[in-house]
Amino acid sequence: MRLNVEQLGVVAAEVNKFDTDLNLSNEQRQILQDFLRQALEQIEEYKAQNLQSSESDLLGMAAKAQCVVHRRMRHFLNDEQNRRWDAKWATSETFLRLTFKRLTLRTKSKKLAS
């Protein structure tokens, strides 16, 4: 499922935050962006196929997707970047859950306004 412009902007902003902390190479930036985009696409696809899913179900799926991104990205970072990646990941609000919640609430409020 394709992401909309707003979702792609959120992914880009998150990549920029991690880039600032980790000093990513261009290749690492692209890999992280791809991983985050894929995770959000999976969540959007799940939402589309499971219209009756609760917010709790969707947030659980987002948490699992986030763990996959974290694990996959570790293979592309050097030792120092991995230490900072783990620290940043542990202390920040979880990206996918926060993004999902923000985008879902916005979608629901737009539907209610229609």
N, C-alpha and C positions, 0 to 999 in steps of 0.2 A: 504494500500500500504506500502510495506517495504521501510525503509530508507536505503540509502547506507552508507558505512563506513564513508565517509566524513561528511555526515549529522549527523550521530550518534556522531561523534567527536565534532561537533559544539554544539550539545545538551549537551554533557558531560562537555565541557568547560564552557557553560553558567551556568550549575548547580554548577560547582566549584566556579564561581564568586559570585553567590547568597549565596552559603554555607559560603564563607569567610565573607560576610557581615552579615549574619543572624545566623551563628553558628547552622546550621540545624542538627537535629538528623539523624541517618541512615534512619529511616522510612520517615522523611520529604524529605530527598534527593531523595529517590526512588519515592516518590509521585510526586515531582517536575519534575524529569526526565520523568516519565510516562506522565504527563500532557503536557510537551513540545514536547515529541516524538509524542503523539497523535495529537497535533495541526499541527505539520509539516506533518505528514502522511495525515491528512485531506486536507492540502493545495496541497500536491503532487497528491492526488486522484482527487481533483478538477481540477488541471492542466491537468491531463490525460484525464478527461472526457469532458473538455471544451477547446479544442485545439485552438480555435479562441478567447479566452479571452484576453483582453488587459492587459498590465502590471498594469494599474490602477485598473482594476477589481480584479486582483490577490492580489495586495497590500491591497486593501480594505478588502478582505477576510482574509488576514493575520492579519490586525488590529482587526477584529472581533474575530479571534481565540485567539489573544493575550489577549483581554479583558476577554475572558472565562477563560484562564489560570490564570490570575490575580485574578479573582473572586473565582475560585475554590480553589486556593491555600490558600486564606485567612482563610478558615475553618480549616486548619491544622497547623496554626501558633499561638503562644501565643501573648499576647498584645504587648509586646516589639518587637517581630519579625514582627508583622503586621505593626507597625509604621515604622520600617526600610524598610520593603518590599514596602510599599506605597511610601516612599521617594526615594528609589532606582529605582522603576518602573517609577516614575514621571520624574526623572532626566536623566535616561539612554536612549540611542537610543533604540527604540523598538526592542526587540529581534527578533520576528518573521519577521517583515518587513525587518530588516537588514539582517537576515539570508536568507530570501527568495530572496532579491535583489542580494546578493552575489552569492548564489547558482544558481539563474536563469541566471545571467549574465555569469557565468562560463559555464553553460549548452549551452547557445546561442553561446558563442565564440567557444566551442568545435564543435558544429554543423556546424558553418561557416567554420571552419578549415578543416572539412571532405570533 
